[in-house]
Amino acid sequence: MKRGVIAFFGEVGHVPEIAHCAKRHGLKPVVAGVDYAIFAGEALPRHRTPDGKISVGDIHSRSGAIVRSPQEGWGNYLAFGCRGAMRTIDRAPLTGMPLYWMRHDAGMVCASHLDLLTDLVPMFAIDWEFVAHALLFMNWRTDRTGISGLSELLPGTGLLFDGTRTNLRTNWSPWEHIAIDRDVSTHAHALKHSILRSVAASSASRPEIVVELSGGLDSSIVAASLKMVGANFSAITFATPGADGDERHFARAVAARCEIELVEIQHGDEEIDLIAPPDRLSPRPGAYSILGGVDRAFSVAFGSRDRAIFGGIGGDSVFGLDGSVAPILDACATFGFGRRALETLRDVARAGDATIWQALRLSARA
């Protein structure tokens, strides 16, 4: 496992058990003592910052100066620290490499993948209350998982363990970075600058990159940014039956503009198996099992070649995609039930392929 992490903090005598599990999955020691140990895959960079913390993963400077602590940098990392008897773990605000943790014997064990914990916990119990919550609120992500006793350290949070008790803290919140006194042009310039810096830093250590290019705005911006920063990359696009699932003409235009190779895959319905077990077990239900065929197509297209995959996932959040009637309610609350609210009602109905009366009825129910 090239990008896995497992760590243990607790009483003396349990480290060899963790070391055996790590070795079985190909993880190498990062640091170890009599009552603690951290192991990571060979593809994950390791850093020790001047504050004494050890970070696993990518961590970049915001200003070009030396990163003295993980909070001064950004990236996709897990930072492990020690303050006396207190052990700390901080996860980067980005939604990259996950970390799951649970109490184990007289200590605490955490891992990036459920596979790493199966040797330590012979029998997992399903948290059925979580299952019910996940079915009702599919996109409401909390630290709770589908495994009883197993929690996720969410992005931007920290975990503290004193040998007996665990506590959580919030290290980062988006509300601290929202400036309401700037105009749209200033925000647009800042967004472009941030995207280019982020793409440049993320691509610098990756010799070969594949962009999952849908032809939409999100992945097209990523491709254009990679071109601007001089990265070595190609692209792949997937087409599904039906006009709404075929954006190859957009992807071709972006690839031509960026002067890159484009691999086109025709993805048929026969590739989809909604009841097949996942290739890798996860602490949460697989909400996107329909994409399993896409993952297999990647393997066929590029074989065993080690390439980083970039994409526009998450762009819907950046560009405010909303499939609910919330914009209608916001418009009514802000402007009253007048022209602006009616225009929003029309736009939401059109985007959702519904009639104005259907959108109005759903708004009234909300």
N, C-alpha and C positions, 0 to 999 in steps of 0.2 A: 504494500500500500504506500504509494509515493507521497501522498498528501494527507496522511493520517496523523493524529496526535492522541496520546494517552498519558495521563498523569495521575499520581497518587500522593496524598498527604495524610499522614496518620501515625499509628504506633509502629515501633521498631519491629521488624520481622516480616512485614508484608511486601516489601519492595521486590524480593526475588520472584514472587508470584506475578507481579506486574511486568517485570523484566521478561519473564518467560512468555507472557502473552504478547508483549511488544515484538519480541524476536520472531515469534510465529508469523506475524503479519509484516515482517520486514522493516520495522521501525528501529531507528538508531537512538542511543542515549544522547540527550541534550545536556542534562545535569542530573546527578543522583546523590543521595545521602542515605543515612541509615533509616530515616523516617519520611523520605520524599523521593520522587523520581519523575522525570519528564522525558518522554520519548517522542520522536517525530520522524516522518518520512523524509527520504533523501531529497525530494523536490521542494521542500519548504526551507527558505532561508532562516537563519537564526541570528539574532543580534542581542548584544548586552548593552543597554543604555547606561549613561553615567549615573543614573539614580539607582543602579543595581538590578533593575528588572531585566528579565530575559524574554524577548519577544520571538515568537515563531510565526513566520509568514512575512508578507510584504509590509514594510513600514517606510514611509517617505517623509521628507522634511517639507514643511509648509513654506519656508522662506529661503531654503538653501543652507541655513545654519545647521549645526549638529543637533540632532534630536536628543535632548537630554532626558526625556521621559516619553512614554507612549502617547500621553495626552498632548504633547507638543507636535506630534506627527499625525499622519493619516495613512490609511491603507487597509489591508485585509490581514489582520494579525490577532494573535492571542498573546497577552503579556502576563508573565508570572513573576510575582514579587514576594518579598518577605519583610515584615516589620516585627522584629522580636519573635514571639511565638505565633504571630498572625501571618497566615498565608493568603495571598491575594491573587486573583485572576481577573484580568480586564479583557473584554472583547471589543474589537474595533466597532465603530458605529455602522460600518458597511455590512450588508447582509451576505457576506461571503462564507468563509469556513465556519460551520456551526460548532458548538461545544455543549455537550450534554453531561450532567453531573448527578451523582447520587451518593448516599452514604453507603460505605462498604466496610463491614466488620468494625474496626475501631478507627475508621478514618473516612476519607472522601476520595472517590475516584471520578475522573472526568475523561471524556473521549469525544473525538470528532465524528465517529461513526459507531453505529450500534453493533457492528460486527466485532469491534474491539472489546465489547463488554460481555459477549456471550460466553467466553471462557470463565469469566469471573462470577457471573450470575447464571446458574444452571437453568433457572426457570423464571421467565418474565411473566408478570400478571398484567392483564389488560385493564386499563382504567376506563370503565364503561361510561362514567360520567363525562369524561373528556370526549369520548366518541359521540355522545349525544350533543354536546356543545359544538363539536366540529361540524356536525351535520346541520345544525341550526345557523351557525355563524362561520361559514367556510373560510372567510378571509380575516377573521379576528384572531390574530396570533398572540398567544400568551406564553408564559414560560412552562406551562403544563404540557405534557406529552401523553401519548396513548399508552405509555408504560407506567404502571404504578411505581411511585418513588423516584422516577427519573424526570428531571427538569432540564430545560434548556437555558443556558446563559444567553439572554437576548442581546442583540447588537447595542452597543453603547452603555452596557451595564457592567458592574463588577461584582465579584463574589469574594467574600471574606470568610475565612475558616480559622478558628483559634484552637482547633483540636477537639472541640466539643460542640460548639454552635456554629451555624452558618448564617450569614447576613448578606443581603443584596443592597447595592447602591446604584444610583443613576449617575453615570459619568458624562453623558451627552444627551441633549434634547434639542430638537429642531427649533423650538421657540426661542432659544438663545441666539439664533443666527438669522432671525427675520427682521429686516429693517423696513419700516413702513414709510420712511421719509425719502425714499428714492423713487425716481420716475422709471417708466418701463425701459427706456433706452439705456439707463445706467444698469438696470438689472440684466438686460440682454447682453451688454458688454461683459459684465462680470461672469455671466453664465458661460459665454464663449471662452473666456480666459480660463475658467475653472475646468471646462471640458478638455481643452487642449493640454493644460498642465497635467490633468489626471491621466489622459490617454498616453502622453509622453512618458510619464513615470511608470505606468502599468505595463507599457510595451517595451521598455528599455531592456529588461532582463529576459525577454522572450524572443528567441531568434526566429521562430516561425509562428505565425498567427493565422487563424481561420476566422473570418467574420461570418456569422450566421445572418445573411443579408436577405431580409424579407422584401425590401423595396420600400418599406415604410419610412417615416421620418426618423424614428429612433435609431435603427441600425444604419441608415444612410449617413447620419451625423457621425456615428462611430467610424464608419469607413472613411469619410472625408477627413476626419481628425487624424486617423492613422496615416493617411496620405500626407497630410501637412507636416506631421512630425517625423516623416521618413522611415516608418516601420516597414518591415518585410512581411507582407500579408497577402492572402488570397481570400476568396469568398465562396460560400455555398448557399444555394437557395432551394427551397422546397415548394413544389406546386401540388395542390390537392385538387380533386375533381370539382368542377364548378368554377364559374368566372370569379367569384369572390375569394377563392383560394389560390388563384394563379396570378401572382404579381411579378412574374419573371421579366416582363417588359420594363418594369421599374428597376429591378435588380440589374438587368443588363445595362441600363442607362448609367447607373451608379458605377458599375464595374468598368464601363468604357471610360467614364470621366476620370476614374482613379487609376486607369491603366493597369488593372489586375486581372488575374485568372478567375473565372467564375465557373463553379461546378453546379450543374442543374440536376435536381433529383425529382422525378415524378413519383409522388407518394400516394399510393392507392389505398382505398378502404380495406383491402385485404391484408394490409400491414398492421392493422389495428386489432388487438386482442384485449378487450376490456376486463376479462376474467383471468388472464395469465398472472401468475405471481411476479412481483417485481424482481429485477435482477439483483438488487441489494435492499435488504430490509431497512426500514426507516421508522423512527419513533412516532411518525405521524402518517396518516393515510395518504396514499399517493393520489393527489387531486388531479394530476395531469398524466394518467396512465396512457392517454391517447398519444402522447409524445414518445412512447417507447419505440415505435417504428422509426422515428426521426433519429433517436440515439443509435439504432442499429444501422441506419443509412450512413451516419457519420463514420462508423467503424468500417463499413464497406468502401466508402469513398477514400479514406485515408489510411486504412489498415492500422498497423501498430506504430505508425509515426507519431512521435511525441510533439503535438502542437497545442498551443494555447487557443482556446475558443473565446472570442469576443462577440458580443451581441447587444441588442438594444433592449433586453429585458429590463423592466422597471421604467421604461420610458413612458408607459401609459400613466404612471403616477406623476412624472415630471410634467407631462403635458395635460394633466387634469382630465384624463378619460374617466367618465362616470356613467355607469349604466343604470343609475337609479333616478328617482324624481327629485333628488336633493337640490339640484340647481333651480327647479321651479319653486321649491319652498324657500330657498335663499333669496330668490328674486322678489317673491311676495313679501318676505320679511324686511327686505332692504328698500324696495321701491313702492310697496303696496300693490294691490291687484289692479294694475293698469297696463299701459302699453308695453313697458319693459317686461313685466311678468308674462304677458300674453306671447311676446316674441320668444321668450325662453321656453314657454310651454310648447310652442310650435317647433322649436329647434330640437327639444328633447324627444318629442313624438317622432319627428323625422329620423333622428339618429337611432331610435329604438324600433323603427319600422312599425309604429303604432299609430292609431288615429289620435287626434287631439282629445276626443272624448275619453278614450282609454287612459291617456296620460293624465287628464283632469280627474278622472275617477280614482286613479291610484294616488294622486296627490292629496285628494280629499281623505282617503283612508289613512294616509301617512300622518 
